[in-house]
Structure formats: structure tokens, C-alpha cells
């Protein structure tokens, strides 16, 4: 009986671990944020939250305004880094080698634009 319980426990534990390991990925994306309050800004910060979390598979992002980077945590089976970068450019910011959408950039608050 103990052997059966041990086998069941081991099988359940293995299946749980493999399901959690899906394809979670982390990436750091260089951007062009020039203000020191974008994350807290009612315009930009809210836009990040509303638009980036619409991406199926994006679990979390962190914006480091000093380093000018987005650190993104996502499920690589549900989305790609390319889709995340494209979403950032559509908000008016560069994402590594991808340049910001010009129309979106023009809609940014003046403090968020390069001087």
C-alpha cells in the first residue's frame, strides 16, 4: 500500500512540475523612456498596464526608468518576444532594434518625448 501511495505521489509531483515549467521566459528590452515618472504617470503607466497585459501569455513586466528597460516575463508557447516588442512600439516607445510607431510617439506627453 505504501508503494502504491509513493508511486501516485511521485507521478502527481512530476506532472505538476512539468506543467508549471511550460515555456516561461524572461527578456530585457531596451527602450527610450526619457522621463523619470513614466511608470507612475497616469497617461503612460496606465497605457502600459492596459495594453501590455492584453498580450496573451505576458505574465508580468517591470519598467526600470533609470536603465530604460522593460523586463518581461512571458509564456513562450502563447506569445513571442516579437509580439511584445511590437506592442511596446505601438505605445510610442522603442523596443530594442524596433523603432516607436511615429503616430503613437506624437500622442505621448511632452515629458515622455526626447528633447
N, C-alpha and C positions, 0 to 999 in steps of 0.2 A: 504494500500500500504506500509506503514511504517513497519507494522508487517511482511509482506512478505519479505521485504528487510532485516529486522532484522534476520529472520529465515534463509535466504540464507547466510547472512554474518556469522552467528553463525555456520552453517553447514560447510561452507568453512573453517573457522578458526579451527574448531575441526578436520576436516580431515587433514588439513595441519600440525597441531601439532602432530597427531598420526602418520603421515607418517614420520616426522622428528625423532621421538623417536625410530624408528626401533628397533635396539638392539645394540646401541652404548655402547661400553665397554672400560674400561681403565685398564691397568695392568702394574705393575712394575716388571721387570725381572732382577734378579741379574746376573751379568756376571763377566768375569775375565779380563777386559781390564787393562793392566798394564802401558801403555804409556799415556802421557798427551796430545796427539795430534791426537788420532785416528779419531775423527770426522772431523778434518781438513786435515788429511793425504790423499794424492792423491790415495793411494792404498786402505786403509781401508774405509775411508769416502765415496769414490766413490763406493766401493763394497757394503756398507750398502745401499746407495741410489738406486743403480741399482738392487739389489736383494730383499731387503725388500719391495720395492714398487711394485714388481711383484706379491705380495700376494694379491689376490682379496679380498677386504674388509679391508685391512690395510689403515687407513686414514692418520696416522701421527705417527712418532716416535721421541723421544728425547733421546739423549745419554748423560748421565752425567758421564763423565770420572772420576771425583773425587769420586763419590759414587759408581762407577762401576755398573750402572744400565741403562737399556733401559726402558723408559716409552712408552708404545704403546697404541694407540687409534685405535680401530677397530670395525667393524660391526660383531657382533657375529652370525648373520644369514648367513654371507658369508664366514667367516673363523673361526678358533678356536685358542685359545691361544697355543695349542699344535703345530699347523702348524707354528705359528710364532716362537716359541722356536726352532723347528726343523730347520727352515730357518737360525736362528742365529747360531746354532751349525754347519751348513754346511758352514758358513763363517769362522769357526775356533775358535769360542768363546763359552764358557759355557753359558747355559741359565737355571738358577735356578738349578734344580737337573739333568738336561741333560748335559752331557759332550760334549765338542767340538769334531767334526769329526777330527780324527788324521791326515788325509791327508790334510784337509783344514788348520789345525793348522800349519803344516810344511810349507805351502806356505805363511804364514804371514811374514811380515817384521820382522827382528830381534828385533826391538824396541817394537814390539807388543807381544813378547813371554815372558813367565815367566823366570826369571833368576835363 
